[in-house]
Amino acid sequence: MTLRKNALLVGAALAGALASNAEAATAKRGSFGKLPDGRSVEAVTLSNAKGVSAKIIAWGATIQSVIMPDRNGKKADVALGYDSIDQYLAKPQYFGPIVGRFGNRLAAGRFTLDGQTYQTPVNNGKNSLHGGTTGFDKVLWDVVAVKNGPTASVTLRYVSPDGDQGYPGTMTVDATYSLDEQNNLTIEYSATTDKLTIANLTNHAYWNLSGEGSSNGAMGHVVTIPAQTYLPTDDGAIPTGEFKSVAGTVFDFRKPTAVGLRVRDASDQQIVWGRGYDHNWVIGREVTKTQHLMAKVYDPASGRGFELWSNQPGLQFYSGNFLDGTSHGKSKKVYREGDAIVMEPQIFPDSPNQKGFPDARLAPGQTYRNVMTYRLTTGQAAKR
């Protein structure tokens, strides 16, 4: 009896281990081609047993694809992007990369630290956008770690030299992307420096939950943002410094609202200047130790959705206003205005130049950290 009992226990343990391994998320390394100078661009695909996968490429530490099943189990790629490195080089459009050193905008490309003014490249009208002309999205990152389940992950690293794009200090940045069996796609950006500098790193994934080549676009996506105020801007998308209530405005997403319902409401000058939504919603006033809800997105057409959580105080919500039909993606379909939305957890735009905005400074001995989790959902479970 004892031998038989032991055999049963051993068998059960082995079966459990095999089942656990079968359900563990995996990370598979591959190639995404070569740069003109011959350097290889690595790709790592994270997959789980629920049919969800995300491919990360080393160029710009970019989310190249996110595949999810819909309410009927049909899979589609829901992240805009290209299928070759040549396209990312020929027409970069921030399809899924990390952006920095300072994501979003800096007025006139300038900021001051301890009485010294620094100038970064002006690449967005009269302002600097996403770190300048050669930001973190346009460099090759090193893959430094790849791990399999129960949570699969890849960590990439880039060392930005002192003076890079006008920013002071040598900054070492790690970007970790992970996927678990609960369909949590988590992005963690961390950075250290050897000299006082500024940091604001975020991810710029374009989402169309109907599928990146779907004719539905993203204007039917239903969005919830738990913010009482947002940051109005001038005609160059620089915040005016005002914290304006969303109540009674086209910026009120406290209740689930379709993006397209008010995205072209020209009665609001903010919409006219931005050609739609391209603003920062105020979730809090400072970076927190733990994550909090930033937004919910649901696509009635497919049943796909996600909750976005982060430790950051601001959410830049961009409605794809400048997708102009001059590029096409993996499905060979043209990307047009409103075909996708972007949600970027971050500190506020132009923070180094604004009183009352979160502190963007990063000093030696400190670690910058932005943790974003997309809690991906499929089918009716996305309706919450």
URJO-V853421 format. One line per field, one symbol per residue. ss: DSSP state (H for helix, E for strand, - for the rest). phi: phi as a letter, one per 20 degrees, with the letter a starting at -180 (. if undefined). burial: # if it has 24 or more other C-alpha atoms within 12 Angstrom, else .. A space follows every 10 residues. Layout:
BEGIN
ss=???
phi=???
burial=???
END
This chain:
BEGIN
ss=-HHHHHHHHH HHHHHHHHHH HHH--EEEEE EEEE-----E EEEEEEE--- --EEEEE-E- -EEEEEEEE- ----EEE-E- ----HHHHHH -------EE- -E--EEHHHE EEE--EEEE- ---E--EEE- -----HHH-E -EEEEEE--- -EEEEEEEEE ---HHH---- EEEEEEEEE- ---EEEEEEE EEE---EE-E -EE--EE--- ---------- -EEE----EE E-E-----E- ---EE----- ------EEHH H-------HH HHHH---EEE EE-------- -EEEEEEE-- ----EEEEEE ---EEEEE-- ---EEEEE-- ---EEE---- EEEEEE---- HHH------- EE-----EEE EEEEEEE-HH HH--
phi=.fffffffff ffffffffff ffeffccdea ccncfgenfe dfccdeccfe ndbbdddffm lefebcdcfe fdnfebeddf rddbfgffff bfclfnefcr fdfmdcglmd bcclndeddd gecbmececl nofcfffdce eeedbccegf debcddccde fgnglnefne ddddcddccd femedddcdc bcbdbgbcbb dbddfedcfe pfdfffmdfe fedccececc dfcefdmegf oeddffgmcf eedfdgbfgf fcfdfffdgf fffelpebcd eeebdbfdfd ecfdacccdg fdneabddca eeeccedcem fdfdneccdf emdfedgnfb cccdfaefgl gfdcfnegfe fcdgnecfbc ddceefccmf ffec
burial=.......... .......... ...######. .#........ ########## ########## ########## #...###### #####..##. .######### ########## ##.....### ##....#### ########## ###..##### ########## ...####### ########## ########## ###.###### ########## ####.##### ########## ###..##### #.##.#...# ####.##### .###.....# #.######## #######... ########## ########## ########## ###...#### ...####### ########## ####..#### ###...#### #########. .##.
END
